[in-house]
Amino acid sequence: MQAAVQATIDFLKLYWAPLLCGVVIVAVLPLIVGYVVLVERKLMADMQARLGPMRVGPHGLLQPIADAVKLLIKEDIIPEDADKLVFWLAPVFSVGAALLAIGGLAFGPAFQIGVNLNIGLLFVVGISALGIFGIVLGGWASNSHYSLMGALRSAAQLVSYETAAGMALVSGLLLAGTLNIKSIVEAQTNAGVWFGFLAPVAFFTYLVASIAETNRAPFDLPEAESELVAGYMTEFSGFRWSLYFLAEYTNMIVVASVATTLFLGGWLRPFAGIHWFTLKGLNGLDLLDLFPPLLILAVAAYCILRVPRQPTRVQQMFMLVVAGLCFVVALVLVGPVLLSALKPAMAEAVKPFYAGIHGGFWFIFKVSAYIYFFMWLRFTIPRYRFDQLMRLGWHFLIPLSIINVLLVGLSLIVGSYYHLQGWALLLATTPAAILGLVAALIILGIEQKNRARQEAAAATAGFYAG
């Protein structure tokens, strides 16, 4: 017994940090997802000239808590002819795969569960792709035609767009030369340029494919309420339904984090290798390092300006509290920067804190912008038909991604021959991107001709049939 206790203590001494990060993710992520949903509802309301949720708490900020309580106490209904064990396990499988995929990601230089995982990116992509089994099993176990149809649609959609997304990631990995998450960001640090600039076609391909992989509008065919009631989630209710919802939004965070890591510099600030805005008199203070605290201070100032316009005393106090929290966050962000500038002797001691705090800020900022783009598309573009979705994946994105991998490889060979590095590598990758766009236009032209020929043949057949 004593040996088992000692082994447990030794294990905790070695792995307490990853275990703590895992507990934080599992405990905090559902709360974050709830407020991401609230932000989405608020954005939708703003675009439609509405206010959105306003009843529960100041400005509706307690709405996610109310939704969670409602889902927890709601009646749990299982169809009579359903496979109860599979029906119970399916949503757990989906959310488990999504949460496990986050374990391989690095949200900053100091926050990663799977530290120094050599196959980090492959692990994240492979584990996140397993979530489709939860959707297929849930649709099959429901014993419902709508659920089964939604599950089959989701499987076909994932297979179609996972291929294009994988080829887009290959283009970025050719530039990085590694699958390790931190090494990918370090490669962009050494190059002095984000890989999204060197491989824009690959970034665009992954952006479109990631929207389809996460079943987001305009590619939300597996749960199209106008066709399939609610798709694979039709028979689910209460807490089990919320697990599917949690898996969807967690997958959004995963694909946004992968895109940020591989194409947007990870936790690097914009123009990290350029020092045009450096003040030599203040120990090399870079003015771009002041952007995060200034942005938070701008939010605080906006909250203070909005205080007199709030209709109730509670809302006024809430806006002041938010402003105060923003001031505290701005102080935390600006502290390491000013300390290293005003006291050069403390620069080395402060450097890890600066890298962790500012790196986390920039990573979260980029992921938030990526997810905001998902939301913006949902409120802007109508849903595709399923044949249009398949045609876009197989007839356009997959050929384009394959051609782009070849062009990126050729541009790297040219760059190696002429010893091009960093921004100079754009001299080789820009022609490759232009050729990729030309290939995209050619593919679109061929597709339009084939579609026109098929429509003409269908019209002729219909005429003779009549």
Secondary structure, 3 states (H helix, E strand, C coil): CHHHHHHHHHHHHHHHHHHHHHHHHHHHHHHHHHHHHHHHHHHHHHHCCCCCCCCCCHHHCCHHHHHHHHHHHCCCCCCCCCCHHHHHHHHHHHHHHHHHHHCCCECCCCCECCCCCCCHHHHHHHHHHCHHHHHHHHHHHCCCHHHHHHHHHHHHHHHHHHHHHHHHHHHHHHHHCCCCHHHHHHHHHHHCCCHHHHCHHHHHHHHHHHHHHCCCCCCCHHHCHHHHCCHHHCCCCHHHHHHHHHHHHHHHHHHHHHHHHHHCCCCCCCCCCCCCCEEHHHCCEEHHHHHHHHHHHHHHHHHHHHHHHCCCHHHHHHHHHHHHHHHHHHHHHHHHHHHHHHCHHHHHHHHHHHHHHHHHHHHHHHHHHHHHHHHHHHCCCCCCCHHHHHHHHHHHHHHHHHHHHHHHHHHHHHHHHCCCCHHHHHHHHHHHHHHHHHHHHHHHHHHHHHHHHHHHHHHHHHHHHC
